[in-house]
Amino acid sequence: MSIDDIYLKKPKTKFTIESGSSDDFTFTCASMQGWRKTMEDAIIKEKLSTGEYLFGILDGHGGFEVSSVVSKYLPRFLESNIKFRNKQYEESLRESFIAIDKWLITSEGLQALVEEKYQMPVDDLIKNIKNQKKQLNKEFFDLSQLAKLASKKIVELIGTSIIDESGSTANIILITKDSVYCANIGDSRSVGIQKGKAIIMSFDHKPTHAKERSRICQAGGFVADGRVCGALSLSRAFGDYQYKDDMVIAIPEIRVFKNIQMIFMACDGIWEGLNDYGENITQKIFKNNREPSDEKLKSLMNQILAPSMTEETIWGLDNMSCILIDFKNQQIKNNKKPLKIKKTIKKQKK
């Protein structure tokens, strides 16, 4: 794959900004496609039917399908978990991560991925394939051969190709009546403010870490150039089924916090452009009372975005997505009113 297959000649700098509030916090989500040809990040921002709030940064790789599908279905998996209903939040988060990762390879999950890829119902897709619409050929299949197969086999074949070659990180924040839970797989990250100081809320899962390397090697894999089998730079993710069997797992690490004042969540497209783990920028955002949240996030992404793309450019080329959650009165209270969301899309001035 050449650099022209991955990057644009000119970055897409349009911001997508979404904001909302509850009795206890305000939030702002911001994203920019940047230099990448496709937007592979997805965001979760939802009040669950049981009253808790769920936020998430999902950074896809090898395609947008896994991150997008998980962002839509993970809230439902969590709500339907019996332990979640019983307020066993850590156990339900862990079980929901594992369950949705296994679901992705089922017939229902594969269909969801295929429909996401082609942005149409699977029945319409099958009709187009049977009629040999060339625009659906993409780079994977011989359309004339694909048209000869049964519908179920077509979905299985396309869906499996997606789930084998692509995946997604997930950094999830669950806000309950009295606590904040951070569940993470991969290298999207949350940094919080507690008692006025920045705290790391999640741990990046990289193949070079001793614990992760040990598991990968015990599962029959290896780590080369900082990557699983020399290919994947993450040791935990949804999808990536060619590296499953305990090499790349979807078991989250979960941390629990109280009295959080602010949370800054972001994909590695933002973190890689900073000189530290994120404490300094999170502290700076927290202390900046002059700018509204959306301006803070837009300013940050503009600073990180690479001004040009050369052989020497090492960061600022990735998709960028982040969420800023600012708790009112520096504490968490019982949520009463429904989450109100307003959406605006703004374009960066040239």
NORSULCOR-V438973 format. One record per residue. N is the residue number from 1. RES is the residue in one letter. PHI is phi in whole degrees, -180 to 180 (NA if undefined). Layout:
n=(N | N)
res=(RES | RES)
phi=(PHI | PHI)
//
This chain:
n=(1 | 2 | 3 | 4 | 5 | 6 | 7 | 8 | 9 | 10 | 11 | 12 | 13 | 14 | 15 | 16 | 17 | 18 | 19 | 20 | 21 | 22 | 23 | 24 | 25 | 26 | 27 | 28 | 29 | 30 | 31 | 32 | 33 | 34 | 35 | 36 | 37 | 38 | 39 | 40 | 41 | 42 | 43 | 44 | 45 | 46 | 47 | 48 | 49 | 50 | 51 | 52 | 53 | 54 | 55 | 56 | 57 | 58 | 59 | 60 | 61 | 62 | 63 | 64 | 65 | 66 | 67 | 68 | 69 | 70 | 71 | 72 | 73 | 74 | 75 | 76 | 77 | 78 | 79 | 80 | 81 | 82 | 83 | 84 | 85 | 86 | 87 | 88 | 89 | 90 | 91 | 92 | 93 | 94 | 95 | 96 | 97 | 98 | 99 | 100 | 101 | 102 | 103 | 104 | 105 | 106 | 107 | 108 | 109 | 110 | 111 | 112 | 113 | 114 | 115 | 116 | 117 | 118 | 119 | 120 | 121 | 122 | 123 | 124 | 125 | 126 | 127 | 128 | 129 | 130 | 131 | 132 | 133 | 134 | 135 | 136 | 137 | 138 | 139 | 140 | 141 | 142 | 143 | 144 | 145 | 146 | 147 | 148 | 149 | 150 | 151 | 152 | 153 | 154 | 155 | 156 | 157 | 158 | 159 | 160 | 161 | 162 | 163 | 164 | 165 | 166 | 167 | 168 | 169 | 170 | 171 | 172 | 173 | 174 | 175 | 176 | 177 | 178 | 179 | 180 | 181 | 182 | 183 | 184 | 185 | 186 | 187 | 188 | 189 | 190 | 191 | 192 | 193 | 194 | 195 | 196 | 197 | 198 | 199 | 200 | 201 | 202 | 203 | 204 | 205 | 206 | 207 | 208 | 209 | 210 | 211 | 212 | 213 | 214 | 215 | 216 | 217 | 218 | 219 | 220 | 221 | 222 | 223 | 224 | 225 | 226 | 227 | 228 | 229 | 230 | 231 | 232 | 233 | 234 | 235 | 236 | 237 | 238 | 239 | 240 | 241 | 242 | 243 | 244 | 245 | 246 | 247 | 248 | 249 | 250 | 251 | 252 | 253 | 254 | 255 | 256 | 257 | 258 | 259 | 260 | 261 | 262 | 263 | 264 | 265 | 266 | 267 | 268 | 269 | 270 | 271 | 272 | 273 | 274 | 275 | 276 | 277 | 278 | 279 | 280 | 281 | 282 | 283 | 284 | 285 | 286 | 287 | 288 | 289 | 290 | 291 | 292 | 293 | 294 | 295 | 296 | 297 | 298 | 299 | 300 | 301 | 302 | 303 | 304 | 305 | 306 | 307 | 308 | 309 | 310 | 311 | 312 | 313 | 314 | 315 | 316 | 317 | 318 | 319 | 320 | 321 | 322 | 323 | 324 | 325 | 326 | 327 | 328 | 329 | 330 | 331 | 332 | 333 | 334 | 335 | 336 | 337 | 338 | 339 | 340 | 341 | 342 | 343 | 344 | 345 | 346 | 347 | 348 | 349 | 350)
res=(M | S | I | D | D | I | Y | L | K | K | P | K | T | K | F | T | I | E | S | G | S | S | D | D | F | T | F | T | C | A | S | M | Q | G | W | R | K | T | M | E | D | A | I | I | K | E | K | L | S | T | G | E | Y | L | F | G | I | L | D | G | H | G | G | F | E | V | S | S | V | V | S | K | Y | L | P | R | F | L | E | S | N | I | K | F | R | N | K | Q | Y | E | E | S | L | R | E | S | F | I | A | I | D | K | W | L | I | T | S | E | G | L | Q | A | L | V | E | E | K | Y | Q | M | P | V | D | D | L | I | K | N | I | K | N | Q | K | K | Q | L | N | K | E | F | F | D | L | S | Q | L | A | K | L | A | S | K | K | I | V | E | L | I | G | T | S | I | I | D | E | S | G | S | T | A | N | I | I | L | I | T | K | D | S | V | Y | C | A | N | I | G | D | S | R | S | V | G | I | Q | K | G | K | A | I | I | M | S | F | D | H | K | P | T | H | A | K | E | R | S | R | I | C | Q | A | G | G | F | V | A | D | G | R | V | C | G | A | L | S | L | S | R | A | F | G | D | Y | Q | Y | K | D | D | M | V | I | A | I | P | E | I | R | V | F | K | N | I | Q | M | I | F | M | A | C | D | G | I | W | E | G | L | N | D | Y | G | E | N | I | T | Q | K | I | F | K | N | N | R | E | P | S | D | E | K | L | K | S | L | M | N | Q | I | L | A | P | S | M | T | E | E | T | I | W | G | L | D | N | M | S | C | I | L | I | D | F | K | N | Q | Q | I | K | N | N | K | K | P | L | K | I | K | K | T | I | K | K | Q | K | K)
phi=(NA | -87 | -63 | -70 | -79 | -106 | -115 | -84 | -76 | -143 | -70 | -89 | -105 | -71 | -91 | -109 | -119 | -132 | -137 | -170 | -157 | -127 | -63 | -113 | -158 | -114 | -140 | -139 | -108 | -142 | -150 | -146 | -69 | 71 | -80 | -71 | -70 | -131 | -94 | -107 | -85 | -141 | -127 | -111 | -151 | -154 | -91 | -79 | -64 | -94 | 104 | -77 | -115 | -124 | -127 | -158 | -113 | -120 | -109 | -78 | -141 | 78 | 145 | -96 | -65 | -66 | -62 | -67 | -65 | -63 | -62 | -82 | -100 | -59 | -58 | -70 | -61 | -67 | -62 | -85 | -76 | -64 | -69 | -66 | -62 | -92 | 64 | -92 | -68 | -63 | -64 | -70 | -63 | -61 | -65 | -69 | -60 | -65 | -65 | -72 | -66 | -72 | -64 | -57 | -95 | -80 | -61 | -67 | -66 | -62 | -63 | -61 | -67 | -66 | -65 | -68 | -62 | -100 | 55 | -160 | -59 | -63 | -63 | -68 | -62 | -61 | -62 | -65 | -67 | -63 | -85 | 57 | -70 | -66 | -68 | -91 | -65 | 53 | -114 | -98 | -131 | -84 | -62 | -66 | -77 | -63 | -65 | -82 | -86 | -68 | -55 | -61 | -69 | -63 | -63 | -63 | -67 | -68 | -62 | -65 | -64 | -70 | -72 | -73 | -102 | -137 | -165 | -159 | -75 | -156 | -116 | -117 | -115 | -111 | -105 | -107 | -58 | -133 | -146 | -121 | -111 | -117 | -115 | -141 | -133 | 93 | -119 | -73 | -148 | -121 | -125 | -117 | -118 | -137 | 55 | 81 | -120 | -74 | -132 | -79 | -102 | -141 | -113 | -72 | -100 | -117 | -61 | -78 | -69 | -55 | -64 | -71 | -59 | -60 | -64 | -61 | -68 | -66 | -86 | 97 | -98 | -153 | -118 | -137 | 56 | 74 | -131 | -64 | 54 | 73 | -125 | -106 | -85 | -117 | -107 | -141 | -172 | -77 | 79 | 52 | -68 | -69 | -113 | -72 | 58 | 77 | -77 | -116 | -109 | -116 | -85 | -81 | -95 | -123 | -125 | -119 | -135 | -131 | 55 | -82 | -95 | -156 | -132 | -118 | -108 | -161 | -81 | -71 | -63 | -93 | -62 | -67 | -90 | -107 | -93 | -138 | -77 | 124 | -64 | -64 | -68 | -66 | -63 | -65 | -63 | -62 | -83 | -82 | -97 | -84 | -99 | -68 | -57 | -64 | -70 | -60 | -72 | -63 | -62 | -62 | -67 | -64 | -69 | -80 | -55 | -64 | -68 | -155 | -117 | -130 | -65 | -88 | -71 | -115 | -149 | 89 | -106 | -90 | -59 | -130 | -143 | -155 | -135 | -116 | -114 | -118 | -80 | -79 | 56 | 57 | -157 | -104 | -118 | -71 | -78 | -122 | -92 | -67 | -69 | -106 | -124 | -119 | -125 | -136 | -124 | -119 | -107 | -63 | -71 | -77)
//
